[in-house]
Every structure is written in structure tokens, then in C-alpha cells.
């Protein structure tokens, strides 16, 4: 019996191996046929996702914005010029791309249409655009409530961009938001406008002491929105289901970064929608198992807009110099124009950010900016209550953290124009490899300039 069992075990092992080989071949075939790639941020946002998405779009068929709204922007430099996109997907500069605004986006219709006009006015061909009929709209009163609440909070405010994002998502999850599809049902729209005005006017009158909403004005505004958006509305999840079956290559584009996620970020100084790649499946309307590749974008130093814990932050002349040299024309918010807060690369935050995203590839951006430094500090740990940790803590502990810095030698030259990794200066390569070792995820792309062509590929 033992011999028979042994034979059976060997047969099972052989069968399992054959099955594993078949599954691997099947996965490889599927990846060759199509792939869904997510491009997301590791940190506070402003990592350079727009450039990476714009670059990867060369080989994509569809680009989807899956969350967030017009409260943050992506800066893109290409043959048409320099652009700051706020809601439009970063594939709009490619004529072969279908650009989609997914159901997870906070859709500010006038801003989207204005943004569309702003790029076509600069000789960019009109892009293919589709907007989910399940997307919900940022209403004019959302922007007002955002402003009124920041005003009420005073010094305890959240540093909001005052774009209406928090009130929008609050209404969405309270189930009193307006979905795009509802614009095309007049009776439903009238009834909902009436209920909305009754509810919102109580707060406006008794909490904020501001002018009240008028039903007829709100309904007229929604009619304008309907006319603006009608040519672009469609069933996005159905479209994507067919696209996947047809072997199309799809890019999911996220806004902000891990540390601004409402669950896993520096709560409460976070945004109101999930910034994680996992939410891409929900915010676009595809199965989660279709996301095969997650490109997490990290800056070679740190920057942030808005309030919240920022352990590696620097100040004074040191920050001003890095801000002035940073990005393309300086480190200022693409939406607000506010000077970004500056800091050294944070290995603790970036390791955590990559882990939460489910990173398969790291894109390391703006490395060229650091070429002026003799030494480059890197935050390799946090000292909290006398103990050093390399694990990212909850916000209450984060507020007490002090950076543990390690200084690496600089390379003191301009690296723009270099196309091969081995041609980078030795100290530059050592910097990249040190960061890679610290965060534990492969840096497969290094950006050494603002343009599409300023990219160096590394093998894993």
C-alpha cells in the first residue's frame, strides 16, 4: 500500500506541476494579450504620475482616471507644451487613446469641459473622451460648503483646496449626491433638487449664516451640465468589459498618493477617496484580478501640498533652493499654485506607500534635480519617544517622529539626456540602489527630466 501511495504521490506531484506550468503559460498568454496597469503615488501626491502615465500611454489603448477630483493636478510636458491636468486623464495627448473618467471620480463638469477647451485651444487634437454615467457630480454648493467649513474651522482647517471634494464625497456616501445618469430624468431631477435645497438650506441658514440655495437656479445649472456632458456619457464598465475581452491595454491613473488615503494615510489630513491601486477596480468598474501591474511613482526627494505630518520636511534657504530647482519651473501645486512643502527622500514612508499599493514597479522621478548637492540626506528611520523604527506609524505617533538621516555623496553634474542606466554617474547609481534596497521594491524606471523622452529603464 505504501508503494502504491508513493506512486500516487509522484503522479499527483507530476500532475500538479503540469497544471502549474499550464496556469503559468495561461497567465503569460493573458498578459501578452492584454494588461491592466495602475499608475499610483507612493507618498503625498505630486510624485510625477502625469508624466509616467503620459509616457506609458504610448502603448496603451485606454487611460482611466478612477478617483479624486479637480483638487490636485498632473503636470505634463510634451511636444505641445506644458500642461496641468486636473480631471482629464493623462492620455488626452495621444490620438489613439480612449480617455475615460470613471465612476469613482468627483466630476466637476464645468471644469472638465473648460479643461478640454484649454488643451484644444493650444492645438492639441480633440481627444476621445468617455464619462461614466455612474460618476457623481461636484455641485456648486459643494464648493461653497468647502469654503464655508474651512472658514469656520479657522486655524484648525484641513488646508483644503476648496474644490468641494470633502462635501462631495460626504454627500455621495450619505446617498444624497447627484449621479450623471440622473441629469437625463427630468422628473427625478426636479424632485431631488427640491429635497436637496431643503436640506442644504438648513445648514446654510443656521450653521454658516450664508445665502440660501434657490431651486430654480440649481435646476437651471443642472440643465446646463446635462447639455455640456451629454456627448461623452456612456456605460464605462460595459465598455471596459468588452475592451478586456478584445485584448486592449488599459492604464488606471490615480490621484495623490498612499499617504493621502482616508484609511491608510495620515488621517485626518487626507483626501476623501481611496488613493490605492486596489480602488482602481472599483473606481473604473473592472474585476480586481485584471490589474496585473502596479507602477508606484516616487520622487527622488519629497514634497507635499497641504497640512499634515511630514517627517523629512526641510525649511528656510535649504527648502527654497530645492523648491526653486524642483520639477519643471519649481515646486508649486498644479491646482493651487501654492509653494509645496519640501523634504528629503523618506524611505520609511515610501516603503509603506509601495507596500500598500501592491507595487510591482517603482518609477523614480526628478532625479536630475538633486545634481546640485554635495551630499544628499535620506530619511532612513523615525525616532519616536527615544526609539528608532523603520515602520510607518499611525498619525498620533507620526506627529512625534523625528527623521533619522543618512547622507549620501552627490554626483554634482547634470544627468539630463542620459539614456542608459550604466551611463549615470556612479554616485547617482548608488543613490538609486540605496533607495531601492531601503524600500524593498524594484526601481524599473528612472526619470531624469520633465519630457516624455527623459526616462531610463532598468531591469528588475
Helices and strands as residue ranges (DSSP letters): H 2-33, E 36-41, H 49-56, G 57-59, E 62-65, E 74-78, E 81-85, E 98-101, E 106-107, H 109-120, E 128-132, E 136-137, H 140-153, G 154-156, H 165-173, G 180-184, H 186-203, I 204-208, H 215-229, G 230-232, E 233-234, H 236-245, E 250-257, G 258-260, H 278-284, G 288-290, E 291-299, E 302-304, E 313-314, H 316-325, E 341-343, E 345-346, H 347-357, E 361-365, G 367-372, E 375-384, E 387-389, H 395-398, E 402-409, G 421-423, H 426-439, E 443-447, E 455-457
